Amino acid sequence: MARRAHTSPPHCSRHLAALRQAALIHSRRHRNTPLHTTTPLGIALLNGRQPRLPA
């Protein structure tokens, strides 16, 4: 991912941590590979919609 973003792995890791903390992505590991998926909140923001917040 860092290579595709033209940045260093530590820099990419800090960005991913911030996205996880903001609940915009969810990360899990499959064997040695980290898998990152966009959360419903992240998708809503990417699509320019107002996200639904829990009551």
Phi and psi restraints in degrees (value plus and minus 20) as a CYANA .aco file:
   2 ALA   PHI     -80.7   -40.7
   2 ALA   PSI     -60.4   -20.4
   3 ARG   PHI     -82.3   -42.3
   3 ARG   PSI     -63.1   -23.1
   4 ARG   PHI     -86.3   -46.3
   4 ARG   PSI     -50.8   -10.8
   5 ALA   PHI    -109.0   -69.0
   5 ALA   PSI     -19.4    20.6
   6 HIS   PHI      36.3    76.3
   6 HIS   PSI      28.0    68.0
   7 THR   PHI    -161.4  -121.4
   7 THR   PSI     156.3   196.3
   8 SER   PHI    -104.1   -64.1
   8 SER   PSI     133.3   173.3
   9 PRO   PHI     -76.7   -36.7
   9 PRO   PSI     -62.2   -22.2
  10 PRO   PHI     -83.2   -43.2
  10 PRO   PSI     -57.7   -17.7
  11 HIS   PHI     -85.1   -45.1
  11 HIS   PSI     -63.4   -23.4
  12 CYS   PHI     -82.8   -42.8
  12 CYS   PSI     -61.9   -21.9
  13 SER   PHI     -81.0   -41.0
  13 SER   PSI     -60.8   -20.8
  14 ARG   PHI     -85.3   -45.3
  14 ARG   PSI     -59.9   -19.9
  15 HIS   PHI     -84.5   -44.5
  15 HIS   PSI     -64.2   -24.2
  16 LEU   PHI     -82.6   -42.6
  16 LEU   PSI     -60.1   -20.1
  17 ALA   PHI     -81.9   -41.9
  17 ALA   PSI     -61.4   -21.4
  18 ALA   PHI     -85.2   -45.2
  18 ALA   PSI     -60.5   -20.5
  19 LEU   PHI     -85.4   -45.4
  19 LEU   PSI     -59.1   -19.1
  20 ARG   PHI     -84.2   -44.2
  20 ARG   PSI     -64.7   -24.7
  21 GLN   PHI     -82.7   -42.7
  21 GLN   PSI     -53.0   -13.0
  22 ALA   PHI    -103.4   -63.4
  22 ALA   PSI     -17.9    22.1
  23 ALA   PHI      43.5    83.5
  23 ALA   PSI      11.2    51.2
  24 LEU   PHI    -115.2   -75.2
  24 LEU   PSI     -41.1    -1.1
  25 ILE   PHI    -156.8  -116.8
  25 ILE   PSI     140.6   180.6
  26 HIS   PHI    -144.1  -104.1
  26 HIS   PSI     114.2   154.2
  27 SER   PHI    -140.0  -100.0
  27 SER   PSI     121.4   161.4
  28 ARG   PHI    -167.4  -127.4
  28 ARG   PSI     145.2   185.2
  29 ARG   PHI    -129.8   -89.8
  29 ARG   PSI     120.3   160.3
  30 HIS   PHI    -142.3  -102.3
  30 HIS   PSI      83.8   123.8
  31 ARG   PHI      38.1    78.1
  31 ARG   PSI    -137.1   -97.1
  32 ASN   PHI    -118.1   -78.1
  32 ASN   PSI     -15.7    24.3
  33 THR   PHI    -127.4   -87.4
  33 THR   PSI     102.9   142.9
  34 PRO   PHI     -96.6   -56.6
  34 PRO   PSI     116.0   156.0
  35 LEU   PHI    -136.8   -96.8
  35 LEU   PSI     106.7   146.7
  36 HIS   PHI    -135.9   -95.9
  36 HIS   PSI     109.0   149.0
  37 THR   PHI    -146.0  -106.0
  37 THR   PSI     129.8   169.8
  38 THR   PHI    -100.5   -60.5
  38 THR   PSI     115.4   155.4
  39 THR   PHI    -100.5   -60.5
  39 THR   PSI     146.2   186.2
  40 PRO   PHI     -76.3   -36.3
  40 PRO   PSI     -56.7   -16.7
  41 LEU   PHI     -83.1   -43.1
  41 LEU   PSI     -65.0   -25.0
  42 GLY   PHI     -81.8   -41.8
  42 GLY   PSI     -60.7   -20.7
  43 ILE   PHI     -85.1   -45.1
  43 ILE   PSI     -62.7   -22.7
  44 ALA   PHI     -80.6   -40.6
  44 ALA   PSI     -63.9   -23.9
  45 LEU   PHI     -87.1   -47.1
  45 LEU   PSI     -59.3   -19.3
  46 LEU   PHI     -83.3   -43.3
  46 LEU   PSI     -53.2   -13.2
  47 ASN   PHI    -107.1   -67.1
  47 ASN   PSI     -17.4    22.6
  48 GLY   PHI      54.5    94.5
  48 GLY   PSI       0.4    40.4
  49 ARG   PHI    -119.4   -79.4
  49 ARG   PSI     135.8   175.8
  50 GLN   PHI     -95.6   -55.6
  50 GLN   PSI      99.6   139.6
  51 PRO   PHI     -89.7   -49.7
  51 PRO   PSI     127.2   167.2
  52 ARG   PHI    -102.4   -62.4
  52 ARG   PSI     106.0   146.0
  53 LEU   PHI    -120.6   -80.6
  53 LEU   PSI     125.6   165.6
  54 PRO   PHI     -82.7   -42.7
  54 PRO   PSI     126.8   166.8
